[in-house]
Amino acid sequence: MENGAFTATFFYAEVDGRPEDIGVARAFEELRFFSEKFEILGVYPADPFRAKA
């Protein structure tokens, strides 16, 4: 805290899901509310190995 104000830096997060998945969409909505800037840097297909699990 500086002068009673909360300050933060930026961070990256990796999410297991797609932006249109309801849970992910709601989490992103919440992040947008509390963030000055929110970006999705990319959406990538899962490795076929994950489908076998």
mmCIF file of the N, C-alpha and C atoms, coordinates in Angstrom:
data_MODEL
# 
_entry.id   MODEL 
# 
loop_
_atom_site.group_PDB 
_atom_site.id 
_atom_site.type_symbol 
_atom_site.label_atom_id 
_atom_site.label_alt_id 
_atom_site.label_comp_id 
_atom_site.label_asym_id 
_atom_site.label_entity_id 
_atom_site.label_seq_id 
_atom_site.pdbx_PDB_ins_code 
_atom_site.Cartn_x 
_atom_site.Cartn_y 
_atom_site.Cartn_z 
_atom_site.occupancy 
_atom_site.B_iso_or_equiv 
_atom_site.pdbx_formal_charge 
_atom_site.auth_seq_id 
_atom_site.auth_comp_id 
_atom_site.auth_asym_id 
_atom_site.auth_atom_id 
_atom_site.pdbx_PDB_model_num 
ATOM 1   N N  . MET A 1 1  ? 0.837   -1.190  0.000   1.00 0.00 ? 1  MET A N  1 
ATOM 2   C CA . MET A 1 1  ? 0.000   0.000   0.000   1.00 0.00 ? 1  MET A CA 1 
ATOM 3   C C  . MET A 1 1  ? 0.872   1.240   0.000   1.00 0.00 ? 1  MET A C  1 
ATOM 4   N N  . GLU A 1 2  ? 0.449   2.182   -0.756  1.00 0.00 ? 2  GLU A N  1 
ATOM 5   C CA . GLU A 1 2  ? 1.154   3.450   -0.846  1.00 0.00 ? 2  GLU A CA 1 
ATOM 6   C C  . GLU A 1 2  ? 0.140   4.565   -0.652  1.00 0.00 ? 2  GLU A C  1 
ATOM 7   N N  . ASN A 1 3  ? 0.300   5.360   0.388   1.00 0.00 ? 3  ASN A N  1 
ATOM 8   C CA . ASN A 1 3  ? -0.635  6.450   0.688   1.00 0.00 ? 3  ASN A CA 1 
ATOM 9   C C  . ASN A 1 3  ? -2.080  5.955   0.811   1.00 0.00 ? 3  ASN A C  1 
ATOM 10  N N  . GLY A 1 4  ? -2.255  4.757   1.343   1.00 0.00 ? 4  GLY A N  1 
ATOM 11  C CA . GLY A 1 4  ? -3.596  4.212   1.534   1.00 0.00 ? 4  GLY A CA 1 
ATOM 12  C C  . GLY A 1 4  ? -4.231  3.661   0.272   1.00 0.00 ? 4  GLY A C  1 
ATOM 13  N N  . ALA A 1 5  ? -3.492  3.640   -0.845  1.00 0.00 ? 5  ALA A N  1 
ATOM 14  C CA . ALA A 1 5  ? -4.040  3.141   -2.108  1.00 0.00 ? 5  ALA A CA 1 
ATOM 15  C C  . ALA A 1 5  ? -3.410  1.782   -2.430  1.00 0.00 ? 5  ALA A C  1 
ATOM 16  N N  . PHE A 1 6  ? -4.211  0.875   -2.890  1.00 0.00 ? 6  PHE A N  1 
ATOM 17  C CA . PHE A 1 6  ? -3.710  -0.429  -3.282  1.00 0.00 ? 6  PHE A CA 1 
ATOM 18  C C  . PHE A 1 6  ? -3.114  -0.320  -4.671  1.00 0.00 ? 6  PHE A C  1 
ATOM 19  N N  . THR A 1 7  ? -1.907  -0.808  -4.833  1.00 0.00 ? 7  THR A N  1 
ATOM 20  C CA . THR A 1 7  ? -1.280  -0.836  -6.152  1.00 0.00 ? 7  THR A CA 1 
ATOM 21  C C  . THR A 1 7  ? -0.900  -2.265  -6.481  1.00 0.00 ? 7  THR A C  1 
ATOM 22  N N  . ALA A 1 8  ? -0.948  -2.600  -7.735  1.00 0.00 ? 8  ALA A N  1 
ATOM 23  C CA . ALA A 1 8  ? -0.608  -3.949  -8.169  1.00 0.00 ? 8  ALA A CA 1 
ATOM 24  C C  . ALA A 1 8  ? 0.117   -3.884  -9.492  1.00 0.00 ? 8  ALA A C  1 
ATOM 25  N N  . THR A 1 9  ? 0.666   -4.983  -9.880  1.00 0.00 ? 9  THR A N  1 
ATOM 26  C CA . THR A 1 9  ? 1.355   -5.083  -11.152 1.00 0.00 ? 9  THR A CA 1 
ATOM 27  C C  . THR A 1 9  ? 0.521   -5.957  -12.087 1.00 0.00 ? 9  THR A C  1 
ATOM 28  N N  . PHE A 1 10 ? 1.090   -6.388  -13.177 1.00 0.00 ? 10 PHE A N  1 
ATOM 29  C CA . PHE A 1 10 ? 0.339   -7.239  -14.093 1.00 0.00 ? 10 PHE A CA 1 
ATOM 30  C C  . PHE A 1 10 ? 0.753   -8.687  -13.890 1.00 0.00 ? 10 PHE A C  1 
ATOM 31  N N  . PHE A 1 11 ? -0.090  -9.587  -14.362 1.00 0.00 ? 11 PHE A N  1 
ATOM 32  C CA . PHE A 1 11 ? 0.226   -11.006 -14.282 1.00 0.00 ? 11 PHE A CA 1 
ATOM 33  C C  . PHE A 1 11 ? -0.394  -11.726 -15.463 1.00 0.00 ? 11 PHE A C  1 
ATOM 34  N N  . TYR A 1 12 ? 0.147   -12.896 -15.728 1.00 0.00 ? 12 TYR A N  1 
ATOM 35  C CA . TYR A 1 12 ? -0.367  -13.780 -16.770 1.00 0.00 ? 12 TYR A CA 1 
ATOM 36  C C  . TYR A 1 12 ? -0.962  -15.005 -16.088 1.00 0.00 ? 12 TYR A C  1 
ATOM 37  N N  . ALA A 1 13 ? -2.020  -15.539 -16.680 1.00 0.00 ? 13 ALA A N  1 
ATOM 38  C CA . ALA A 1 13 ? -2.636  -16.746 -16.144 1.00 0.00 ? 13 ALA A CA 1 
ATOM 39  C C  . ALA A 1 13 ? -2.958  -17.685 -17.305 1.00 0.00 ? 13 ALA A C  1 
ATOM 40  N N  . GLU A 1 14 ? -2.751  -18.947 -17.073 1.00 0.00 ? 14 GLU A N  1 
ATOM 41  C CA . GLU A 1 14 ? -3.121  -19.958 -18.053 1.00 0.00 ? 14 GLU A CA 1 
ATOM 42  C C  . GLU A 1 14 ? -4.383  -20.643 -17.543 1.00 0.00 ? 14 GLU A C  1 
ATOM 43  N N  . VAL A 1 15 ? -5.386  -20.738 -18.395 1.00 0.00 ? 15 VAL A N  1 
ATOM 44  C CA . VAL A 1 15 ? -6.686  -21.265 -17.995 1.00 0.00 ? 15 VAL A CA 1 
ATOM 45  C C  . VAL A 1 15 ? -6.978  -22.526 -18.796 1.00 0.00 ? 15 VAL A C  1 
ATOM 46  N N  . ASP A 1 16 ? -7.472  -23.529 -18.125 1.00 0.00 ? 16 ASP A N  1 
ATOM 47  C CA . ASP A 1 16 ? -7.865  -24.766 -18.793 1.00 0.00 ? 16 ASP A CA 1 
ATOM 48  C C  . ASP A 1 16 ? -9.344  -24.661 -19.140 1.00 0.00 ? 16 ASP A C  1 
ATOM 49  N N  . GLY A 1 17 ? -9.634  -24.281 -20.357 1.00 0.00 ? 17 GLY A N  1 
ATOM 50  C CA . GLY A 1 17 ? -11.000 -24.092 -20.813 1.00 0.00 ? 17 GLY A CA 1 
ATOM 51  C C  . GLY A 1 17 ? -11.016 -23.118 -21.974 1.00 0.00 ? 17 GLY A C  1 
ATOM 52  N N  . ARG A 1 18 ? -12.192 -22.854 -22.470 1.00 0.00 ? 18 ARG A N  1 
ATOM 53  C CA . ARG A 1 18 ? -12.336 -21.916 -23.593 1.00 0.00 ? 18 ARG A CA 1 
ATOM 54  C C  . ARG A 1 18 ? -13.095 -20.689 -23.111 1.00 0.00 ? 18 ARG A C  1 
ATOM 55  N N  . PRO A 1 19 ? -12.846 -19.528 -23.699 1.00 0.00 ? 19 PRO A N  1 
ATOM 56  C CA . PRO A 1 19 ? -13.517 -18.302 -23.253 1.00 0.00 ? 19 PRO A CA 1 
ATOM 57  C C  . PRO A 1 19 ? -15.038 -18.390 -23.266 1.00 0.00 ? 19 PRO A C  1 
ATOM 58  N N  . GLU A 1 20 ? -15.600 -19.238 -24.118 1.00 0.00 ? 20 GLU A N  1 
ATOM 59  C CA . GLU A 1 20 ? -17.065 -19.351 -24.187 1.00 0.00 ? 20 GLU A CA 1 
ATOM 60  C C  . GLU A 1 20 ? -17.630 -20.325 -23.155 1.00 0.00 ? 20 GLU A C  1 
ATOM 61  N N  . ASP A 1 21 ? -16.789 -21.099 -22.481 1.00 0.00 ? 21 ASP A N  1 
ATOM 62  C CA . ASP A 1 21 ? -17.260 -21.977 -21.390 1.00 0.00 ? 21 ASP A CA 1 
ATOM 63  C C  . ASP A 1 21 ? -17.824 -21.095 -20.284 1.00 0.00 ? 21 ASP A C  1 
ATOM 64  N N  . ILE A 1 22 ? -18.988 -21.434 -19.762 1.00 0.00 ? 22 ILE A N  1 
ATOM 65  C CA . ILE A 1 22 ? -19.694 -20.557 -18.820 1.00 0.00 ? 22 ILE A CA 1 
ATOM 66  C C  . ILE A 1 22 ? -18.849 -20.205 -17.597 1.00 0.00 ? 22 ILE A C  1 
ATOM 67  N N  . GLY A 1 23 ? -18.151 -21.168 -17.030 1.00 0.00 ? 23 GLY A N  1 
ATOM 68  C CA . GLY A 1 23 ? -17.320 -20.889 -15.859 1.00 0.00 ? 23 GLY A CA 1 
ATOM 69  C C  . GLY A 1 23 ? -16.166 -19.956 -16.175 1.00 0.00 ? 23 GLY A C  1 
ATOM 70  N N  . VAL A 1 24 ? -15.517 -20.195 -17.307 1.00 0.00 ? 24 VAL A N  1 
ATOM 71  C CA . VAL A 1 24 ? -14.408 -19.336 -17.739 1.00 0.00 ? 24 VAL A CA 1 
ATOM 72  C C  . VAL A 1 24 ? -14.933 -17.948 -18.069 1.00 0.00 ? 24 VAL A C  1 
ATOM 73  N N  . ALA A 1 25 ? -16.053 -17.873 -18.769 1.00 0.00 ? 25 ALA A N  1 
ATOM 74  C CA . ALA A 1 25 ? -16.641 -16.578 -19.126 1.00 0.00 ? 25 ALA A CA 1 
ATOM 75  C C  . ALA A 1 25 ? -16.972 -15.760 -17.883 1.00 0.00 ? 25 ALA A C  1 
ATOM 76  N N  . ARG A 1 26 ? -17.524 -16.401 -16.860 1.00 0.00 ? 26 ARG A N  1 
ATOM 77  C CA . ARG A 1 26 ? -17.858 -15.685 -15.623 1.00 0.00 ? 26 ARG A CA 1 
ATOM 78  C C  . ARG A 1 26 ? -16.605 -15.231 -14.891 1.00 0.00 ? 26 ARG A C  1 
ATOM 79  N N  . ALA A 1 27 ? -15.569 -16.072 -14.884 1.00 0.00 ? 27 ALA A N  1 
ATOM 80  C CA . ALA A 1 27 ? -14.304 -15.677 -14.253 1.00 0.00 ? 27 ALA A CA 1 
ATOM 81  C C  . ALA A 1 27 ? -13.683 -14.501 -14.990 1.00 0.00 ? 27 ALA A C  1 
ATOM 82  N N  . PHE A 1 28 ? -13.723 -14.515 -16.310 1.00 0.00 ? 28 PHE A N  1 
ATOM 83  C CA . PHE A 1 28 ? -13.181 -13.408 -17.089 1.00 0.00 ? 28 PHE A CA 1 
ATOM 84  C C  . PHE A 1 28 ? -13.978 -12.124 -16.844 1.00 0.00 ? 28 PHE A C  1 
ATOM 85  N N  . GLU A 1 29 ? -15.286 -12.257 -16.732 1.00 0.00 ? 29 GLU A N  1 
ATOM 86  C CA . GLU A 1 29 ? -16.129 -11.093 -16.440 1.00 0.00 ? 29 GLU A CA 1 
ATOM 87  C C  . GLU A 1 29 ? -15.713 -10.461 -15.104 1.00 0.00 ? 29 GLU A C  1 
ATOM 88  N N  . GLU A 1 30 ? -15.472 -11.298 -14.114 1.00 0.00 ? 30 GLU A N  1 
ATOM 89  C CA . GLU A 1 30 ? -15.046 -10.814 -12.798 1.00 0.00 ? 30 GLU A CA 1 
ATOM 90  C C  . GLU A 1 30 ? -13.679 -10.147 -12.887 1.00 0.00 ? 30 GLU A C  1 
ATOM 91  N N  . LEU A 1 31 ? -12.763 -10.752 -13.631 1.00 0.00 ? 31 LEU A N  1 
ATOM 92  C CA . LEU A 1 31 ? -11.437 -10.149 -13.796 1.00 0.00 ? 31 LEU A CA 1 
ATOM 93  C C  . LEU A 1 31 ? -11.526 -8.801  -14.493 1.00 0.00 ? 31 LEU A C  1 
ATOM 94  N N  . ARG A 1 32 ? -12.370 -8.712  -15.518 1.00 0.00 ? 32 ARG A N  1 
ATOM 95  C CA . ARG A 1 32 ? -12.529 -7.440  -16.228 1.00 0.00 ? 32 ARG A CA 1 
ATOM 96  C C  . ARG A 1 32 ? -13.039 -6.341  -15.291 1.00 0.00 ? 32 ARG A C  1 
ATOM 97  N N  . PHE A 1 33 ? -13.937 -6.706  -14.386 1.00 0.00 ? 33 PHE A N  1 
ATOM 98  C CA . PHE A 1 33 ? -14.500 -5.735  -13.455 1.00 0.00 ? 33 PHE A CA 1 
ATOM 99  C C  . PHE A 1 33 ? -13.415 -5.143  -12.553 1.00 0.00 ? 33 PHE A C  1 
ATOM 100 N N  . PHE A 1 34 ? -12.502 -5.983  -12.108 1.00 0.00 ? 34 PHE A N  1 
ATOM 101 C CA . PHE A 1 34 ? -11.478 -5.547  -11.160 1.00 0.00 ? 34 PHE A CA 1 
ATOM 102 C C  . PHE A 1 34 ? -10.169 -5.144  -11.822 1.00 0.00 ? 34 PHE A C  1 
ATOM 103 N N  . SER A 1 35 ? -10.123 -5.159  -13.149 1.00 0.00 ? 35 SER A N  1 
ATOM 104 C CA . SER A 1 35 ? -8.877  -4.864  -13.854 1.00 0.00 ? 35 SER A CA 1 
ATOM 105 C C  . SER A 1 35 ? -9.005  -3.611  -14.700 1.00 0.00 ? 35 SER A C  1 
ATOM 106 N N  . GLU A 1 36 ? -7.907  -2.917  -14.791 1.00 0.00 ? 36 GLU A N  1 
ATOM 107 C CA . GLU A 1 36 ? -7.856  -1.755  -15.687 1.00 0.00 ? 36 GLU A CA 1 
ATOM 108 C C  . GLU A 1 36 ? -7.728  -2.217  -17.134 1.00 0.00 ? 36 GLU A C  1 
ATOM 109 N N  . LYS A 1 37 ? -6.996  -3.306  -17.336 1.00 0.00 ? 37 LYS A N  1 
ATOM 110 C CA . LYS A 1 37 ? -6.801  -3.846  -18.677 1.00 0.00 ? 37 LYS A CA 1 
ATOM 111 C C  . LYS A 1 37 ? -6.863  -5.367  -18.594 1.00 0.00 ? 37 LYS A C  1 
ATOM 112 N N  . PHE A 1 38 ? -7.571  -5.990  -19.521 1.00 0.00 ? 38 PHE A N  1 
ATOM 113 C CA . PHE A 1 38 ? -7.719  -7.439  -19.573 1.00 0.00 ? 38 PHE A CA 1 
ATOM 114 C C  . PHE A 1 38 ? -7.588  -7.869  -21.019 1.00 0.00 ? 38 PHE A C  1 
ATOM 115 N N  . GLU A 1 39 ? -6.696  -8.803  -21.303 1.00 0.00 ? 39 GLU A N  1 
ATOM 116 C CA . GLU A 1 39 ? -6.493  -9.291  -22.668 1.00 0.00 ? 39 GLU A CA 1 
ATOM 117 C C  . GLU A 1 39 ? -6.407  -10.806 -22.685 1.00 0.00 ? 39 GLU A C  1 
ATOM 118 N N  . ILE A 1 40 ? -6.967  -11.393 -23.704 1.00 0.00 ? 40 ILE A N  1 
ATOM 119 C CA . ILE A 1 40 ? -6.753  -12.813 -23.974 1.00 0.00 ? 40 ILE A CA 1 
ATOM 120 C C  . ILE A 1 40 ? -5.674  -12.860 -25.048 1.00 0.00 ? 40 ILE A C  1 
ATOM 121 N N  . LEU A 1 41 ? -4.531  -13.443 -24.713 1.00 0.00 ? 41 LEU A N  1 
ATOM 122 C CA . LEU A 1 41 ? -3.402  -13.450 -25.638 1.00 0.00 ? 41 LEU A CA 1 
ATOM 123 C C  . LEU A 1 41 ? -3.516  -14.536 -26.697 1.00 0.00 ? 41 LEU A C  1 
ATOM 124 N N  . GLY A 1 42 ? -4.309  -15.561 -26.431 1.00 0.00 ? 42 GLY A N  1 
ATOM 125 C CA . GLY A 1 42 ? -4.476  -16.616 -27.417 1.00 0.00 ? 42 GLY A CA 1 
ATOM 126 C C  . GLY A 1 42 ? -5.312  -17.752 -26.877 1.00 0.00 ? 42 GLY A C  1 
ATOM 127 N N  . VAL A 1 43 ? -5.857  -18.526 -27.780 1.00 0.00 ? 43 VAL A N  1 
ATOM 128 C CA . VAL A 1 43 ? -6.617  -19.727 -27.449 1.00 0.00 ? 43 VAL A CA 1 
ATOM 129 C C  . VAL A 1 43 ? -6.033  -20.828 -28.323 1.00 0.00 ? 43 VAL A C  1 
ATOM 130 N N  . TYR A 1 44 ? -5.622  -21.904 -27.661 1.00 0.00 ? 44 TYR A N  1 
ATOM 131 C CA . TYR A 1 44 ? -4.916  -22.955 -28.370 1.00 0.00 ? 44 TYR A CA 1 
ATOM 132 C C  . TYR A 1 44 ? -5.603  -24.296 -28.149 1.00 0.00 ? 44 TYR A C  1 
ATOM 133 N N  . PRO A 1 45 ? -5.593  -25.175 -29.147 1.00 0.00 ? 45 PRO A N  1 
ATOM 134 C CA . PRO A 1 45 ? -6.217  -26.490 -28.984 1.00 0.00 ? 45 PRO A CA 1 
ATOM 135 C C  . PRO A 1 45 ? -5.443  -27.336 -27.985 1.00 0.00 ? 45 PRO A C  1 
ATOM 136 N N  . ALA A 1 46 ? -6.143  -28.189 -27.273 1.00 0.00 ? 46 ALA A N  1 
ATOM 137 C CA . ALA A 1 46 ? -5.510  -29.095 -26.332 1.00 0.00 ? 46 ALA A CA 1 
ATOM 138 C C  . ALA A 1 46 ? -4.722  -30.157 -27.092 1.00 0.00 ? 46 ALA A C  1 
ATOM 139 N N  . ASP A 1 47 ? -3.680  -30.627 -26.486 1.00 0.00 ? 47 ASP A N  1 
ATOM 140 C CA . ASP A 1 47 ? -2.897  -31.714 -27.060 1.00 0.00 ? 47 ASP A CA 1 
ATOM 141 C C  . ASP A 1 47 ? -3.762  -32.977 -27.094 1.00 0.00 ? 47 ASP A C  1 
ATOM 142 N N  . PRO A 1 48 ? -3.698  -33.773 -28.139 1.00 0.00 ? 48 PRO A N  1 
ATOM 143 C CA . PRO A 1 48 ? -4.507  -34.991 -28.232 1.00 0.00 ? 48 PRO A CA 1 
ATOM 144 C C  . PRO A 1 48 ? -4.302  -35.931 -27.024 1.00 0.00 ? 48 PRO A C  1 
ATOM 145 N N  . PHE A 1 49 ? -3.146  -35.886 -26.397 1.00 0.00 ? 49 PHE A N  1 
ATOM 146 C CA . PHE A 1 49 ? -2.879  -36.701 -25.225 1.00 0.00 ? 49 PHE A CA 1 
ATOM 147 C C  . PHE A 1 49 ? -3.905  -36.445 -24.128 1.00 0.00 ? 49 PHE A C  1 
ATOM 148 N N  . ARG A 1 50 ? -4.355  -35.192 -23.994 1.00 0.00 ? 50 ARG A N  1 
ATOM 149 C CA . ARG A 1 50 ? -5.312  -34.832 -22.951 1.00 0.00 ? 50 ARG A CA 1 
ATOM 150 C C  . ARG A 1 50 ? -6.670  -35.494 -23.189 1.00 0.00 ? 50 ARG A C  1 
ATOM 151 N N  . ALA A 1 51 ? -7.040  -35.703 -24.435 1.00 0.00 ? 51 ALA A N  1 
ATOM 152 C CA . ALA A 1 51 ? -8.326  -36.331 -24.743 1.00 0.00 ? 51 ALA A CA 1 
ATOM 153 C C  . ALA A 1 51 ? -8.340  -37.793 -24.309 1.00 0.00 ? 51 ALA A C  1 
ATOM 154 N N  . LYS A 1 52 ? -7.189  -38.428 -24.245 1.00 0.00 ? 52 LYS A N  1 
ATOM 155 C CA . LYS A 1 52 ? -7.096  -39.831 -23.852 1.00 0.00 ? 52 LYS A CA 1 
ATOM 156 C C  . LYS A 1 52 ? -7.225  -40.007 -22.339 1.00 0.00 ? 52 LYS A C  1 
ATOM 157 N N  . ALA A 1 53 ? -6.946  -38.949 -21.581 1.00 0.00 ? 53 ALA A N  1 
ATOM 158 C CA . ALA A 1 53 ? -6.946  -39.044 -20.104 1.00 0.00 ? 53 ALA A CA 1 
ATOM 159 C C  . ALA A 1 53 ? -8.336  -39.125 -19.552 1.00 0.00 ? 53 ALA A C  1 
# 
